[in-house]
Every structure is written in C-alpha cells, then in structure tokens.
Amino acid sequence: MTAWIIPFTALILVGGCATMSEEECLTADWRAIGYEDGAAGLQIAQLSKRREACAKHGVRPDTASYRTGRDEGLQLYCTEHQGFRLGRAGGTYSGVCPADLEGLFLRGHSAGRDIYLAQSAVNQVASAISDLEREREHILDDITEMSAHLVSDEATKEERVTLLADIARLKERHTELELDIEELEQELALREAEYQEVLARSPY
C-alpha cells in the first residue's frame, strides 16, 4: 500500500478547499487526493464538491481510487493522539472514522475536549474580570474629569448639583465593581485549579 506522509500541522489546510482548476482536474491523482482528504478528517461529501468542481472542466473523478486513498488517509487521522489534538483545539468530530478506529479516536477526543472546556472556563472568567477592570478605569477617569469641572469657575450652580450627583453615582458603581471583581477572582482561582486537575488527569 502506497502511503503519503502529511505533517499534522498541514492537515487542516490540505484539501480544505474543493475548488480545483482545469489543470488540477486533468492531472489529478485521485488516490492521493483521497488520501489527503482522509488524513485531514474530511467527510466523504468532499468528493462531491470535487466532482462538482471538475465537472465544469469535463472531468469525472476516479471515485474508486479516491475512496481507496481516503480510507488510507483515515488510518493516519483516526488515532487516539489525533483525536486528543482535535478535542484540545475545540474541534468537533464529524463521524468520519471507521468503527474499528473510532473508539480510540473518541477516547482521545474526549480527553482533549475536557482540557479545552476547562481552559475555556478559565479564559471566560479572566475576560470578565478584564472587562470590569476596564470599566472601573473609565469610571475613575470620568470622576477625575467631573471633579475638575466641579471646582472650575465655569461651572454653574445647576451643573455642580448635577456633577455631585453623577460623581456619587459613579463612586457607587466603582464600589460595586470592586466587589464583583473580588468574587470573580475567587471564581478564577477555582477554575484554574480545576484546569490543573484536568491537565494532571490527562494521559497525554
């Protein structure tokens, strides 16, 4: 059996686009193309897309050769390690693996998915903290600007009344944000601990 070795980093890109030029259709090695699509974990529907692209140039794919190559490519893709890498990256399994390989692939995918979800939870809380900290900084800037106008000679009596009320409201919001950030920082510590636990539990 002829094998084509493809680096994993290229698998997402190889065969990702089914658009083929006339020259590519006329000179296509359909077994090699099938292998590349299989190694990239693409569904058999990719063949239909390639058939449609080449039909514009009067070329019909060698379906049997394509399927043979794709089956060979799936042997490279449908491994426990590749399943883990797909799950770790947040990728979704599209059901392409044959029954005899699917179990190990899904086991790896599940382990990788657990890490992805745990890390996503950490990132989500960290992002929420960052948003609140930015809001707090903006509030401090607004208070500073309002306070400067409050004591200026240009401010009218009515403006000062409004400014005092606005400053009081912003200070109250600033206090609320401090409490919210403290709560989120506690949650972040929990999420980070959970993430480390999932990492330690992973067999990869």
C-alpha positions as CSV (number, residue, x, y, z in Angstrom):
1,M,0.0,0.0,0.0
2,T,1.4,3.4,-1.0
3,A,1.4,6.0,1.8
4,W,1.7,9.7,1.6
5,I,3.1,11.3,4.7
6,I,1.5,14.6,5.7
7,P,2.5,16.7,8.7
8,F,-0.3,17.2,11.2
9,T,0.0,20.9,11.0
10,A,-0.9,20.7,7.4
11,L,-4.0,18.5,7.8
12,I,-6.4,21.4,8.4
13,L,-5.2,23.1,5.2
14,V,-4.9,20.1,2.9
15,G,-8.0,19.5,0.9
16,G,-9.9,22.1,2.9
17,C,-11.0,23.8,-0.3
18,A,-12.5,21.6,-3.0
19,T,-12.1,24.2,-5.8
20,M,-9.9,22.7,-8.5
21,S,-8.5,24.3,-11.6
22,E,-8.8,22.6,-15.0
23,E,-5.2,21.5,-14.9
24,E,-5.6,20.1,-11.4
25,C,-8.6,18.1,-12.5
26,L,-6.9,16.8,-15.7
27,T,-3.8,15.7,-13.9
28,A,-5.3,14.7,-10.6
29,D,-4.0,11.7,-8.7
30,W,-7.4,10.8,-7.2
31,R,-5.9,8.3,-4.8
32,A,-3.5,10.9,-3.4
33,I,-6.3,13.5,-3.2
34,G,-8.5,11.0,-1.3
35,Y,-5.6,10.2,1.0
36,E,-5.1,13.9,1.7
37,D,-8.8,14.4,2.4
38,G,-8.9,11.4,4.7
39,A,-5.8,12.4,6.5
40,A,-7.4,15.8,7.1
41,G,-10.5,14.1,8.6
42,L,-12.8,15.4,5.8
43,Q,-16.1,13.8,5.2
44,I,-16.9,11.8,2.0
45,A,-19.0,14.8,0.9
46,Q,-15.7,16.4,-0.1
47,L,-15.7,14.1,-3.1
48,S,-19.0,15.5,-4.3
49,K,-17.5,19.0,-4.0
50,R,-14.5,17.9,-6.1
51,R,-16.7,16.2,-8.6
52,E,-18.7,19.4,-9.0
53,A,-15.6,21.5,-9.4
54,C,-14.1,19.2,-12.1
55,A,-17.4,18.8,-13.9
56,K,-17.0,22.4,-15.0
57,H,-13.9,21.2,-16.9
58,G,-15.5,18.0,-18.3
59,V,-13.6,15.7,-15.9
60,R,-15.0,13.0,-13.7
61,P,-13.1,11.9,-10.6
62,D,-11.9,8.3,-10.2
63,T,-14.2,7.5,-7.4
64,A,-12.8,4.1,-6.6
65,S,-9.2,5.5,-6.4
66,Y,-10.4,8.4,-4.3
67,R,-12.2,6.2,-1.8
68,T,-9.2,3.8,-1.5
69,G,-6.9,6.8,-0.8
70,R,-9.3,8.3,1.6
71,D,-9.5,5.0,3.6
72,E,-5.8,5.0,3.8
73,G,-5.7,8.6,4.9
74,L,-8.2,7.9,7.6
75,Q,-5.8,5.4,9.1
76,L,-3.5,8.4,9.8
77,Y,-6.3,10.7,11.0
78,C,-8.3,8.3,13.2
79,T,-5.8,7.8,16.0
80,E,-6.2,8.4,19.7
81,H,-3.5,11.1,19.6
82,Q,-5.1,13.0,16.7
83,G,-8.5,12.7,18.5
84,F,-6.9,14.3,21.5
85,R,-5.4,17.2,19.5
86,L,-8.7,17.8,17.8
87,G,-10.6,17.9,21.1
88,R,-7.8,20.0,22.7
89,A,-8.3,22.6,20.0
90,G,-12.0,22.7,20.4
91,G,-12.7,20.9,17.2
92,T,-15.8,18.8,16.6
93,Y,-15.7,15.2,15.5
94,S,-17.6,14.7,12.2
95,G,-18.0,11.0,12.4
96,V,-15.5,10.0,9.7
97,C,-13.6,7.2,11.4
98,P,-14.3,3.6,10.7
99,A,-15.8,1.5,13.5
100,D,-12.5,-0.2,14.4
101,L,-10.7,3.1,14.9
102,E,-13.5,5.3,16.2
103,G,-13.3,4.1,19.8
104,L,-9.7,5.1,20.4
105,F,-10.2,8.4,18.4
106,L,-13.2,9.3,20.6
107,R,-11.4,8.5,23.8
108,G,-8.6,10.9,22.8
109,H,-11.1,13.5,21.7
110,S,-12.9,13.3,25.0
111,A,-9.7,13.8,27.0
112,G,-8.7,16.7,24.8
113,R,-12.2,18.2,25.0
114,D,-12.1,18.1,28.8
115,I,-8.9,20.3,28.7
116,Y,-10.4,22.6,26.2
117,L,-13.5,23.2,28.2
118,A,-11.6,23.7,31.4
119,Q,-9.3,26.2,29.8
120,S,-12.3,28.0,28.2
121,A,-13.9,28.4,31.6
122,V,-10.7,30.0,32.9
123,N,-10.5,32.3,29.9
124,Q,-14.1,33.3,30.2
125,V,-13.8,34.4,33.9
126,A,-10.5,36.1,33.2
127,S,-12.1,38.0,30.3
128,A,-15.0,39.1,32.6
129,I,-12.5,40.4,35.1
130,S,-10.7,42.3,32.4
131,D,-13.9,43.9,31.2
132,L,-14.9,45.1,34.7
133,E,-11.4,46.4,35.4
134,R,-11.6,48.5,32.2
135,E,-15.0,49.8,33.2
136,R,-13.5,50.7,36.6
137,E,-10.7,52.6,35.0
138,H,-13.1,54.5,32.8
139,I,-15.2,55.5,35.9
140,L,-12.1,56.8,37.6
141,D,-11.3,58.9,34.5
142,D,-14.8,60.2,34.4
143,I,-14.7,61.1,38.1
144,T,-11.5,63.0,37.7
145,E,-12.8,64.9,34.7
146,M,-16.1,65.8,36.5
147,S,-14.3,66.8,39.7
148,A,-12.1,69.1,37.8
149,H,-15.1,70.8,36.2
150,L,-16.9,70.9,39.5
151,V,-14.3,73.2,41.1
152,S,-13.8,75.3,37.9
153,D,-15.1,78.8,37.7
154,E,-17.0,77.9,34.6
155,A,-19.4,75.5,36.4
156,T,-22.8,76.9,37.2
157,K,-24.7,76.1,40.4
158,E,-27.0,73.8,38.5
159,E,-24.1,72.0,36.9
160,R,-22.4,71.5,40.2
161,V,-25.6,69.9,41.6
162,T,-25.7,67.5,38.7
163,L,-22.0,66.8,38.8
164,L,-22.1,65.9,42.5
165,A,-25.0,63.5,41.9
166,D,-23.2,61.9,38.9
167,I,-19.9,61.6,40.9
168,A,-21.8,59.9,43.8
169,R,-23.4,57.5,41.3
170,L,-20.1,56.7,39.7
171,K,-18.4,56.1,43.1
172,E,-21.2,53.7,44.0
173,R,-20.7,51.8,40.7
174,H,-17.0,51.8,41.3
175,T,-17.5,50.1,44.7
176,E,-19.9,47.5,43.1
177,L,-17.2,46.7,40.5
178,E,-14.6,46.1,43.2
179,L,-16.9,43.6,44.9
180,D,-17.7,41.9,41.6
181,I,-14.1,41.7,40.7
182,E,-13.2,40.1,44.1
183,E,-15.9,37.5,43.5
184,L,-14.7,36.7,40.0
185,E,-11.1,36.5,41.2
186,Q,-12.2,33.8,43.7
187,E,-14.0,32.0,40.9
188,L,-11.0,32.3,38.7
189,A,-8.9,30.6,41.3
190,L,-11.4,27.7,41.3
191,R,-11.4,27.4,37.6
192,E,-7.6,27.5,37.4
193,A,-7.5,24.7,40.0
194,E,-10.0,22.7,38.0
195,Y,-8.0,23.2,34.8
196,Q,-4.8,22.0,36.5
197,E,-6.7,19.0,37.8
198,V,-7.9,18.1,34.3
199,L,-4.3,18.5,33.0
200,A,-2.9,16.2,35.7
201,R,-5.6,13.6,34.9
202,S,-5.0,13.6,31.2
203,P,-3.0,10.6,30.0
204,Y,-1.4,12.6,27.1
